[in-house]
Amino acid sequence: MKLLDVKLGQLPTWLAMRDFTPGGIGGALRRGYERYYNKYINVRKGGLGGISMVLAGYVVISYMWSYSHLKHDRRRKYH
C-alpha cells in the first residue's frame, strides 16, 4: 500500500510493516531512483524537467551544507 493511500489511524501499522534493515532501506532508495529515472530521464521525448530537478536539489543541498559558514559572514562589515 502506498503512503498516500494510508489513513492517519493506519499509519503506525503501516510503519511497522516497513523493512528498516540496511538492505530494506537500500532497496527503497533503489526503487525510488528507478522510478525517478523512468519517469523523467528515460522517456521518448525528454525535456529539461528531470535534469533541472537534480540541479535544483544539488543547489539546495550545497546551500544547506555551507549555511553555517554563510550565517557568520552576513553580519560582518567590510569597511
Secondary structure, DSSP 8 states (H G I E B T S, - for coil): --GGG--GGGHHHHHHTS--SHHHHHHHHHHHHHHHIIIIIS-SS--SHHHHHHHHHHHHHHHHHTHHHHHHHTT----
